[in-house]
Amino acid sequence: MAKRRKQKGLIHAAFALPWWVSVVFGCAGFFIFNWILPSFFVRNQFLFPLAPYLHSVALGVLVFFGILATLGFIGAKLRVDKSESTSRLTTPNTPRKHQDSSNSSDQVRPIVQPHITDSNQISNPVRAWNLAGLRALEWKRFELLTAKYYELLGFKSETIRCGADGGIDVKLFKGDLTQPIAIVQCKAWNTPSVGVKELRELLGVMTHAKVKRGIFITTATYTKDAIAFGATNPIQLLDGNSFLEKITALSEQQQIELLQFAFEGDYSTPTCASCGIKMVRRDSKRGAFWGCVNYPRCRSKFPLSHQDRTVTI
């Protein structure tokens, strides 16, 4: 069993190794065993008997690394094809802007019945704004939806590209595009409530970035302590229902535009937080999960149970 696992690991390593590395090692090994070492062996009385075999060793090295190069090339080709087949929507990089017209008194909004748009004008599976549809969005699409919402308000917003975001998902600008007036943290959580810990982290980022206003948007809810913390700090809290209320306060045409943007294409498969491409479902002894198509180079993964709670990189 151990030997079988070792062979399997060698095959995986061969597929993961860049093919050109094997070519370089193969050529170098052939040169060393065919030309360098023979001249050394013939001058040594102990190694002289082995000199005739070096040519065969050189050919063996060349063949071995030739096989590894072939496997590496095939593996790279398969990864590229798989990446292209699961590629996500391109993240818009146009700077956008936001202004938050709400004051601290409306930080926690009551639950409302979402406005029903004209379904004949919508070509997407979700034909009306509702909490279930909002929670169906994967984490990156939820961030882009947030940025698009503020863009429809007439402001400039900038989404942070995949990778370490430093606690900032969207930057909001007004007039001066070099200094944001607010930063937004988005959490597409479906089950846990956002607590004080996440809000304190946002406040720390605000202080570091010298931004006076923060906005925290989640598809879930907030704990009582989090609501109290937001009320005593310049952080606006929007849960799933509150965000829906903001959206349905837009004009009919803006709601339709936002709905089409949110639910176009594959809006539910999570995006890799490191590579920025759609992930694929993988199975393991511990159960199914979302994994990056660039594994093992990228080991990012999501639990299959929800869209965005913890990211392992």
Rosetta blueprint (number, residue, H / E / L):
1 M L
2 A H
3 K H
4 R H
5 R H
6 K H
7 Q H
8 K H
9 G H
10 L H
11 I H
12 H H
13 A H
14 A H
15 F H
16 A H
17 L L
18 P L
19 W H
20 W H
21 V H
22 S H
23 V H
24 V H
25 F H
26 G H
27 C H
28 A H
29 G H
30 F H
31 F H
32 I H
33 F H
34 N H
35 W H
36 I H
37 L H
38 P H
39 S H
40 F H
41 F H
42 V L
43 R L
44 N L
45 Q L
46 F L
47 L L
48 F H
49 P H
50 L H
51 A H
52 P H
53 Y H
54 L H
55 H H
56 S H
57 V H
58 A H
59 L H
60 G H
61 V H
62 L H
63 V H
64 F H
65 F H
66 G H
67 I H
68 L H
69 A H
70 T H
71 L H
72 G H
73 F H
74 I H
75 G H
76 A H
77 K H
78 L H
79 R H
80 V H
81 D H
82 K H
83 S H
84 E H
85 S H
86 T L
87 S L
88 R L
89 L L
90 T L
91 T L
92 P L
93 N L
94 T L
95 P L
96 R E
97 K E
98 H L
99 Q L
100 D L
101 S L
102 S L
103 N L
104 S H
105 S H
106 D H
107 Q L
108 V L
109 R L
110 P L
111 I L
112 V L
113 Q L
114 P L
115 H L
116 I L
117 T L
118 D L
119 S H
120 N H
121 Q H
122 I L
123 S L
124 N L
125 P L
126 V L
127 R L
128 A L
129 W L
130 N L
131 L H
132 A H
133 G H
134 L H
135 R H
136 A L
137 L L
138 E L
139 W H
140 K H
141 R H
142 F H
143 E H
144 L H
145 L H
146 T H
147 A H
148 K H
149 Y H
150 Y H
151 E H
152 L H
153 L L
154 G L
155 F E
156 K E
157 S E
158 E E
159 T E
160 I L
161 R L
162 C L
163 G L
164 A L
165 D L
166 G L
167 G L
168 I L
169 D L
170 V E
171 K E
172 L E
173 F E
174 K L
175 G L
176 D L
177 L L
178 T L
179 Q L
180 P L
181 I L
182 A E
183 I E
184 V E
185 Q E
186 C E
187 K E
188 A L
189 W L
190 N L
191 T L
192 P L
193 S L
194 V E
195 G L
196 V H
197 K H
198 E H
199 L H
200 R H
201 E H
202 L H
203 L H
204 G H
205 V H
206 M H
207 T H
208 H H
209 A H
210 K L
211 V L
212 K L
213 R E
214 G E
215 I E
216 F E
217 I E
218 T E
219 T L
220 A L
221 T L
222 Y E
223 T L
224 K H
225 D H
226 A H
227 I H
228 A H
229 F H
230 G H
231 A H
232 T L
233 N L
234 P L
235 I E
236 Q E
237 L E
238 L E
239 D L
240 G H
241 N H
242 S H
243 F H
244 L H
245 E H
246 K H
247 I H
248 T H
249 A L
250 L L
251 S L
252 E H
253 Q H
254 Q H
255 Q H
256 I H
257 E H
258 L H
259 L H
260 Q H
261 F H
262 A H
263 F L
264 E L
265 G L
266 D L
267 Y L
268 S L
269 T L
270 P L
271 T E
272 C L
273 A L
274 S L
275 C L
276 G L
277 I L
278 K E
279 M L
280 V E
281 R E
282 R E
283 D E
284 S E
285 K L
286 R L
287 G E
288 A E
289 F E
290 W E
291 G E
292 C L
293 V L
294 N L
295 Y L
296 P L
297 R L
298 C L
299 R L
300 S L
301 K E
302 F E
303 P E
304 L L
305 S L
306 H L
307 Q L
308 D L
309 R L
310 T L
311 V L
312 T E
313 I L
